[in-house]
Amino acid sequence: MIDIQKQIEYWRDQAVSDMETAEILIEKKKFLHGLFFCHLVIEKILKAHYVKVNQKIPPKTHDLIYLLKHSEIKIENNELIFLGILMKYQLACPDSSVTA
């Protein structure tokens, strides 16, 4: 049996750390890398909420929309569009001339 609270804390702590990294990267004008970390922040917060709602370890996915739908979170359509755009940065290569 998993410790639900520890799982939630793990994902939340990881999100906080990644947010600090995203802020540094964006301050240094490393926007592609910064957006990659922004995706990680939202992914990990959604995974924390997934654990809370489902009482189990989240799936190994980077799909924000999937995590959102399985976490009983309701958002506006424009926020859903934003998550779809942000997901593009999960697989983006550091060299913007190369696509993943």
C-alpha positions in Angstrom: 0.0 0.0 0.0 1.4 3.4 -0.9 1.6 6.4 1.4 -0.8 8.8 -0.4 0.4 11.9 1.5 4.1 11.1 0.7 3.2 10.7 -3.0 1.4 14.1 -3.0 4.3 15.8 -1.2 6.8 14.2 -3.6 5.1 15.5 -6.7 4.5 18.9 -5.1 8.1 19.3 -4.0 9.3 18.3 -7.5 7.0 20.9 -9.0 8.4 23.6 -6.7 11.9 22.7 -7.7 11.1 22.7 -11.4 9.4 26.1 -11.1 12.6 27.5 -9.6 14.5 26.1 -12.6 12.0 27.4 -15.1 12.3 30.9 -13.6 16.1 30.9 -13.8 16.0 29.7 -17.4 13.4 32.3 -18.5 15.4 35.0 -16.7 18.4 33.9 -18.8 16.3 34.1 -21.9 16.4 30.3 -22.4 12.7 30.3 -23.3 12.5 26.9 -24.9 14.1 25.2 -21.9 12.1 27.4 -19.6 8.8 26.3 -21.2 9.9 22.7 -21.0 10.2 23.1 -17.2 6.9 25.0 -17.1 5.3 21.9 -18.6 7.0 19.7 -16.0 5.6 22.0 -13.2 2.1 21.6 -14.4 2.5 17.9 -15.1 3.8 17.2 -11.5 1.1 19.3 -9.9 -1.5 17.4 -11.9 0.1 14.2 -10.8 -0.1 15.3 -7.2 -3.8 16.0 -7.6 -4.2 12.7 -9.5 -2.8 10.9 -6.4 -5.2 12.8 -4.1 -8.3 12.0 -6.2 -7.5 8.5 -7.3 -5.5 7.3 -4.3 -2.9 5.6 -6.5 0.3 6.3 -8.2 -0.2 8.4 -11.4 0.5 6.8 -14.8 3.8 7.3 -16.6 2.6 10.0 -19.0 3.5 13.5 -19.9 0.0 14.2 -21.3 -1.4 17.1 -19.4 -4.9 16.7 -20.9 -5.0 13.0 -19.8 -3.9 13.8 -16.3 -6.4 16.7 -16.1 -9.3 14.5 -17.3 -8.5 11.8 -14.7 -8.1 14.2 -11.8 -11.6 15.6 -11.7 -10.5 19.2 -12.5 -12.7 21.4 -14.5 -11.1 24.2 -16.5 -12.2 26.7 -19.1 -11.8 26.0 -22.8 -9.0 28.7 -23.2 -7.1 27.0 -20.4 -7.4 23.7 -22.1 -6.1 25.3 -25.3 -3.1 26.7 -23.3 -2.3 23.2 -21.9 -2.4 21.8 -25.5 0.1 24.5 -26.6 2.3 23.9 -23.6 2.4 20.2 -24.3 4.4 21.0 -27.5 7.3 22.0 -25.3 7.5 18.6 -23.5 9.1 17.1 -26.6 10.7 20.2 -28.1 14.4 19.9 -28.9 16.8 22.5 -27.5 17.7 23.4 -31.1 14.5 25.1 -32.4 15.4 24.1 -36.0 15.0 20.5 -35.1 11.5 19.0 -34.3 10.9 16.0 -32.1 
